[in-house]
Amino acid sequence: MKNSILFVLLAAICFWCEPAFAQVPAAGRPEIAVKAEKFLRTELYFGRSKPDGSLVSDEDWTRFLAEIVTPRFPDGFTVFKATGRYREKSGKIIKEASTVLVFLYPRKTRNESRSKIEEIRTAYKNQFNQESVLRMDLPKSVNVYF
């Protein structure tokens, strides 16, 4: 568990603070070698409002993470709380509590990881009667430093 938490924290820090980890050799100093690994990034945006007006509870969300998400990405992922606006099929715009999941995965596992991410989307839509779960795949790889 500690390794998973550490991985998630390091991955988030490395992505958002990449310039801080770049090693620029000072004049007269030997260059310090830092090896970056290429990862892909996918984000999922989950609305927490249900069509009947109720919400996906924190307990339901925690269970969903434990039963659906974590088994597919046991090495870790990042969770953000958010607020979103969404236009329903009816045309009505709603504001709702949302949760964002961020997945970083090696390029070599692209097909397998993206398939697992699609399983997560489908499970959430079915389990909580959702019209959609927004998915965003970054088109280029990101550098991750361990």
C-alpha positions in Angstrom: 0.0 0.0 0.0 2.8 2.4 0.9 4.5 1.8 -2.5 1.3 2.5 -4.3 0.8 5.8 -2.5 4.4 6.7 -3.1 4.0 5.9 -6.8 0.9 8.0 -7.1 2.5 11.0 -5.3 5.7 10.8 -7.2 3.9 10.4 -10.5 1.8 13.5 -9.8 4.7 15.5 -8.7 6.9 14.5 -11.6 4.2 15.3 -14.1 3.3 18.8 -12.8 6.8 19.8 -11.7 8.9 18.3 -14.5 11.2 21.3 -14.9 12.2 21.0 -11.2 13.5 17.6 -11.8 15.5 18.4 -14.9 19.2 18.3 -14.2 21.1 21.2 -15.8 24.8 20.8 -15.3 26.6 23.8 -13.8 29.7 25.0 -15.6 32.7 22.8 -14.6 30.4 20.2 -12.9 29.9 16.7 -14.4 26.4 16.1 -15.8 24.1 14.1 -13.5 22.3 11.4 -15.5 18.6 11.3 -14.9 16.6 8.6 -16.8 13.0 9.4 -17.6 10.5 6.7 -18.5 7.9 7.3 -21.1 4.3 7.0 -19.8 0.9 7.7 -21.3 -1.7 9.6 -19.4 -5.5 9.1 -19.4 -8.0 11.0 -17.3 -11.5 10.0 -16.5 -14.2 12.5 -15.2 -17.0 10.9 -13.1 -20.1 12.9 -12.4 -21.5 12.0 -8.9 -25.1 13.0 -9.6 -27.6 10.3 -10.5 -30.6 10.8 -12.7 -33.0 10.3 -9.8 -31.5 13.3 -8.0 -29.4 11.4 -5.5 -25.6 11.3 -5.4 -23.1 8.6 -5.7 -22.1 8.5 -2.0 -18.5 8.5 -0.7 -19.1 5.0 0.5 -20.2 3.8 -3.0 -17.3 5.7 -4.6 -14.8 4.0 -2.2 -16.3 0.6 -2.9 -16.1 1.3 -6.7 -12.4 2.2 -6.4 -11.7 -0.9 -4.3 -13.7 -3.4 -6.5 -13.4 -2.0 -10.0 -10.5 0.5 -10.3 -7.7 -0.8 -8.0 -7.7 -4.4 -9.3 -7.1 -3.0 -12.8 -4.4 -0.6 -11.7 -2.9 -1.9 -8.5 0.3 0.1 -9.0 -1.6 3.3 -8.5 -3.6 6.2 -9.9 -4.5 9.7 -8.7 -7.9 10.9 -7.5 -9.0 14.5 -7.6 -12.3 16.0 -6.3 -13.8 18.5 -8.7 -17.0 20.3 -9.6 -18.3 20.0 -13.2 -20.9 21.3 -15.4 -22.7 19.0 -17.8 -25.4 19.2 -20.4 -27.8 16.3 -20.2 -29.3 14.7 -23.3 -32.5 16.7 -22.4 -30.5 19.9 -22.9 -30.5 20.8 -19.2 -27.2 22.1 -17.8 -26.4 20.8 -14.3 -23.6 21.5 -11.9 -22.4 18.5 -10.0 -19.7 17.1 -7.7 -17.2 15.2 -9.8 -14.2 13.0 -9.3 -11.3 12.8 -11.7 -9.0 9.8 -12.0 -5.6 10.1 -13.6 -3.8 7.0 -14.9 -0.1 6.9 -15.9 1.0 3.7 -17.6 4.0 2.6 -19.7 3.7 2.9 -23.4 4.3 -0.9 -23.7 1.0 -1.6 -21.9 -1.0 1.0 -24.0 -3.6 -1.5 -25.4 -4.1 -3.4 -22.2 -4.2 -0.3 -20.0 -6.7 1.5 -22.3 -8.9 -1.6 -22.4 -9.0 -1.6 -18.6 -9.8 2.1 -18.5 -12.7 1.5 -20.8 -13.9 -1.3 -18.5 -13.9 1.2 -15.6 -15.9 3.7 -17.6 -18.5 1.1 -18.6 -18.8 -0.3 -15.1 -19.4 3.2 -13.6 -22.0 4.1 -16.2 -23.9 0.8 -15.6 -23.6 0.7 -11.8 -24.6 4.4 -11.3 -27.0 4.9 -14.3 -24.8 7.5 -15.9 -25.1 8.9 -19.4 -21.3 9.2 -19.8 -17.9 9.3 -18.2 -15.6 11.7 -20.0 -12.3 10.2 -21.1 -9.3 12.2 -22.1 -6.2 10.5 -23.6 -3.1 12.7 -23.9 -1.8 12.3 -27.4 1.9 12.3 -26.4 3.8 10.5 -23.7 4.9 12.2 -20.6 8.3 11.8 -18.9 8.1 10.2 -15.4 11.2 10.2 -13.2 11.6 7.7 -10.3 
